[in-house]
């Protein structure tokens, strides 16, 4: 991946062809909160929010099981 400045993620995301998109879903370990999960994923992937065109969605259930949906466009 190349580090590229992004001033408006939504516009840049929409300008890329959805045919060049990869989406995967992952089950993550039990976490206390979504904030803790976001920090862990950023740490693991070595990223900062909005550094590359990646969309990450998180969900957490009553037993604190976390799911992550990762979409990357290039």
C-alpha positions in Angstrom: 0.0 0.0 0.0 1.1 3.5 -0.7 0.5 6.3 1.8 -1.7 8.9 0.2 -3.3 12.0 1.7 -7.1 11.9 1.6 -9.0 15.1 2.2 -12.5 13.6 1.6 -12.7 9.8 2.1 -16.3 9.6 0.9 -15.7 11.4 -2.4 -12.5 9.5 -3.0 -14.2 6.2 -2.1 -17.1 6.8 -4.5 -14.8 7.8 -7.3 -13.2 4.4 -7.4 -14.8 1.5 -9.4 -16.7 -0.9 -7.1 -15.4 -3.7 -9.4 -12.0 -3.1 -7.8 -13.3 -3.7 -4.3 -12.6 -6.6 -2.0 -14.8 -7.3 1.1 -14.1 -9.8 3.8 -15.8 -10.4 7.1 -14.0 -11.5 10.3 -15.0 -12.7 13.7 -12.8 -11.0 16.3 -12.1 -12.0 19.9 -14.2 -10.8 22.8 -13.6 -7.1 23.4 -15.0 -4.8 26.1 -16.1 -2.1 23.6 -16.0 -1.1 19.9 -13.4 1.6 20.8 -11.1 -1.1 22.1 -11.7 -3.1 18.9 -10.9 -0.1 16.6 -7.7 0.6 18.5 -6.6 -3.0 18.3 -7.3 -3.3 14.5 -5.5 0.0 13.8 -2.6 -1.3 15.8 -2.5 -4.7 14.1 -2.8 -3.3 10.6 -0.3 -0.5 11.3 -2.8 2.1 10.0 -4.2 5.4 11.0 -7.8 6.3 10.3 -8.2 7.6 6.7 -4.6 6.8 5.8 -5.8 4.5 2.9 -9.1 3.8 1.3 -10.3 1.2 3.6 -13.7 1.0 5.2 -14.1 -1.0 8.4 -17.4 -1.7 10.0 -17.7 -3.3 13.5 -20.6 -4.9 15.3 -20.7 -6.2 18.9 -23.3 -8.4 20.5 -24.5 -8.9 24.1 -21.8 -11.4 24.8 -19.2 -8.9 23.6 -18.3 -10.9 20.5 -17.1 -8.5 17.8 -17.4 -8.9 14.1 -15.5 -6.8 11.5 -16.3 -6.1 7.9 -13.3 -4.9 5.9 -13.7 -3.3 2.4 -10.7 -2.1 0.4 -10.8 -0.3 -2.9 -7.9 0.4 -5.3 
